[in-house]
Amino acid sequence: MTPDVRDRTDRPASLERRPADGCPIPEASWDRALRLIGQHDEIALACHVNPDGDALGSMLAVAFVLRSMGKRVVASFGDRHFAVPRLLGFLPGQEMLVPPEEYPAAPELMIVFDCSTFERVGLLGANAASAREVIVVDHHPSNTGFGTLDLIDANAAATAMLAEQLVHRLGGRLDRDIAICLYAGLVTDTGSFRYSSTTPAVHQMAARLVATGLRTDEIARELWDRSPFGYLKVLAHALERVTLEGGLVWTYVSRVDRAAYGLPYSELEGIIDIVRRADEAEVAVVLKEDDHGDWQVSTRSKGTVDVAAVCAALGGGGHHNAAGYTSYETVEETMAKFRRELRRVS
């Protein structure tokens, strides 16, 4: 029988100090999470579709610790075309990933990372609905609380901060592989420490991770300083049609744009960060057509407008300054509805 993880005494000295986080998650919730993990030999992990560094990094970091405890670990995300985005190909632990069709149909214990709503689990929704217990680890203020146990801290800059808490509480050893996964999540969701969510606790966590020996320059290069040549051509198309409407700047990238250069959808993530630079705009929007013809809408705010409220009204969610949703309508219809909700919130 697996021992209660709270009784582990082999915690390394580097983790004797609990990570500072000001976390509002009740201790009773953490205790219940540890009990559930201790009671199960197989644990199924999931993160949101089209995973970013925070989602995939947080999941893999915890997967490493669970595997070191002797657990059988299966991890996945519910995309129809299951593939790790090229930008995240450097993350260790991907041998623990399986496609959705190989995921347990009815897990005894499922832990979901960085998902604000049930729908964000994608193809693994049926698995989650059939699971006996679902632990949700997340930091989105818009989280709907869909787990049987929710570990949600809307004040955390990244889900990776909660994943580090879980690693610590499980008695895990913060080695280089785990640190790389957590660091990828931390820098992704803080915009490489540029966003307002960057607190002293964020930098303290970064220091703990860097102390393991990871190369921050190599991670930065993988995340932000590499792209196929076709990305430059698609970016040119997006910027050519960019539109400024008062305090709103927006553009779109179609499947046709990408197909001309063989560019995968996952390569489009950074376009919003270029468009949002316009001084005249408070809100930036990029519509990205995925492989199924749906429009994934990414939004950013410089602080005055709560784009999470706009996106929530349109079926999505996120943070005050960064949010998104899916539209099944045309570009024109999508933007008309967005403008209407933007006026309502503003």
N, C-alpha and C positions, 0 to 999 in steps of 0.2 A: 504494500500500500504506500502511496506517495506521502511523505511526511508533510506536515503543515509548513508552508514556506515561511511563515512568520517565525518559526523556530530555528531558522538557519543561522549558524554562528560563524560561517566562513566568509563573511563580508569583508572585502579588502579595505585597508585603511583609507584609501582614496575616496571611499564612499561613506566613511563614518559620519561626515556632516551631511545632513539631509539637504538636498537642493532647495535653495530659497525660492519661493514662488508666491507666497501670499495666497495660496490656493483655497478657495471657498468650498471645495468638495469635502463633505463631512468625513471624519475619520471612520465612521461606521460603514460608509460606502467603500472606502479603500479596504477595510477589513473584510467585507463581504466578497469583494473582488478576489482578494488573496485566498479566501477559503474556497471559492469556486475553482480557482486555478489549481489549488492543492488537491481538490477532490477528483479531478479529471486527468486521465492519462493522455487523451487526445484532445487537442485544442485547435479549432479552426479560426483563422484570422482573415480579415477582409479589409479593404480600404475602398475609397470611392473610385468610380469609373474615371477613365483618362487620368490616372494618378499623377500628382505632382510630387515634388521632393518631400513635402511634409507628410503626405498620405503614405507613400511607399516607404520612405525612410523610417517613419515611426513604426509601421507594421513590421518591417524587417528587423529593426533593433530589438523589439520585444520578442520576435521569433527566435533570434539568437539566444536570448536568455532562457526562454522556455525549452529550447532544444538542449541547452546545457544542463537543465534540471531533469533531463530524461524524458521529457514529454514528446509525444508524436505531434508534430506541427505540420499543418497544411495551410498555405496562404495563397490568396488570389484576389482578383478584382473582376467585376462583372461586365467586362467589355465584350461585345460581339466578336470583335477581332482582337483576341487576346495577345498583347505584345507590350513589353516594357518600352516606354518612350526612349528614343536614342539618347536624349540628354541625361537619362538616369541609368544608362547602361553600366556606369562605373560602380554602382552601389553593390556591395557584397551581399551574399545571402540569397541570390536569386535562384539557387538550386532548390530552395524551399517553396518556390512558386509552382502552382499547377493551374491549368486552364479551368474555367468555370464548370465544364462538363465532368471534370474529375474531382470536384469539390464534394464533400459529404452532403447528402441530400437533406439530412436532418441532424445537424450537429448537436451533441449534448451541450457543448459550450462554444459559443462564437464570440469573438472580440472584433469589433468594427472600429476602424480608425478614420478620423477626419471626415466623417459623414454627418452632415447637418440634418438630412432627412432620409427616410427609408428608401426613397426613390434613388438616392445617390449610390445605393449598393448595386444598382443595375441588375444584371442577370442573376445575381446571388440573392435577389429579393425573396424568392420562394424558399431558398435555403434558410435565410434568416427568419422567415415566418414560421418555419418548421422547427427551428432550434428550440431546445428546452430553455436555455439561458442565453441572452445576448447582452454583452457588456459594450457600451458605447463610450469610446474615448475621443473627446472632441473639444474644440475651443471656439466654435462658431456661436455667436449670440443668437442666431436664428435656429439653433438646433431644436427639433421638435420633441426630444426626449422619447425616442422610440424604442429604447432598450428595456430589458427587464432590470438592468442596473446601468445608470448613467454616471459616467465620470466626466463631467463637463465643466470647464472653467473658461468662461468667456473673456476673462482678463488675461489669459495666457496668450502670448504672441504667436504660438504655434502649438499644434498637437504634439510636436516633438518634446515640448516641455513637460507635458503630462506623461508621455512615453518614458522620459527619463525618470520621472517620479516612480512609475511602475517598475522600471528596471531596478531602481534603488530599493524599493520596498520588497521586491522579490529576492533581494540579496545578490543581484547580478553583478558580474565583474565588468566594469566599464573599459572594455578593451578597444583596440583601434577599429575593428570592424563595426562594432556598435556605435562608436563615436562618429565614424564617417556617416552612417545612416542618420543619426540624430542631428549632426551638423548640417547635412543637406536639408533636412526639414526646417531647421532654425533659420538658415540664411535664405531659404526660398520664401518663407512667409514673412520675414522682416525686410525683404528687398535688400538683402546683404547689409542689414542693420541701418537702412535708410528710413524706414517707416516709423510713424509715431508710436507704434507698438513696441519699439525697442527700448527696454527698461534696463536698469542696473542688473536685474535678475537675468535678462537675456545675455548680457555680456559676461556675467559670472558663469552661466552655463557654458557659453562659448569657451571660456578659459579652461573649464574642466575638460571639455572635449579636445581642445587643442593640446592639452597637456598629455594626451595619450600618444601623441606623435603623428597625428594626421597632417597632411599637407594642405593647408588652406588654399594655396595658389593653384594646386592641381584641381581641387574641387571647383573653385571659381572658374577655371578654364573650361571644365566640362559643362558647367551650368550656363555660362554666359558668353564665353569667348570662342565658341565653335558653332558652325552651321554649314550645311551643304550650300554650294553655290546657288542652287535653285531657290534657296530662302531669300537671297538678295533680289532675285528677279521677282518673286512673289511679293516681297516687301515693297518693291518699286510700284507694282500694280496697286497695292493697298494705299500707298501714299499719294499716288496719282489721283485717286478718287476720294481722298479724305475731304471731309466737309466740315466747315466751322459755322455753327448756328448759334450766335450769341455766346452763351457760356458752355455750349456743348460742341465737342469735336468727335467725329465718328467716321468709320469706314467699314469695309467688309472685304472678306476673302472668300471666293467661291471655290467649289470643287474643280471647276474648269481652270481657274488660276493655278491650282496646285498640280492638276494632271499634266499641264503643259510642261512642267519641270520635274515630274515624278516626286513631288514633295509630300511626305506624310502629314496628316493632320497634326500630329504631336509636335511638329516643328513650328507651329504658329504661336506658341505661348507668349513669346517676347514682344509681339507686335504692339500689344496694348501699352507696354512701357515706353515705346517710342512715341505713339500717338498722344499719350497723356502729357507729353512735355510742352504742348502748346500753351504759352503764357496766357492767352486770351480765354482759355476754357477752364471751367471748374470741374466739369465731368467729361470723361472720355469713354467711348464705347467702340468695341470691335466685334463685328459679327463674323463668325467663322463657320463655314458650312462643313459639316463632317461627312464621312463616307456614306452616310445613309440619307443625306439630303436635309438633315435637320440643322438649324442654326444655333450654335453655341455662342451665347452673348456674354462677353466679358466687359465689366464696367469698373471704372476707377473714379474716385473723388479726391479732391485736394483738401477736403475737410469740412467744407460748409454744407454739402449735400450728403445725406445718408443714402448711399446707393443700395445698401442692404434692404432698406424699406421699399425702394423702387422695385428691386428684383424679387422680393418676397411677394409683392402684389402681383407679380407676373409668373409666379410658380417656382421661384428660385430662392436664393438667400446668400448669406455671406457675412461680410463685415461692413462697418460704416463706410470705409474708404475703398473696399474691394469686394465685389460681389458678382454673381452671374446667374444665368438661367438658360433654359432651352426654349427656342421658339420653333413652331412647326408651320409658320406662315412665311410669306415672302419678306424680302428685305424691307420693302415699303410699308407693309402692314406691321412688321415687327417694330420699326422705328416710330411709326405713328402711335402705337400703344406705349412705347417707351417714353416718348415726349409727353403724352398725356399723364402718365404716372409721375414723371419728373416734375411737371408743373404742379401736380397735387402735393407732392412731398416738399417742393421748394416754397 
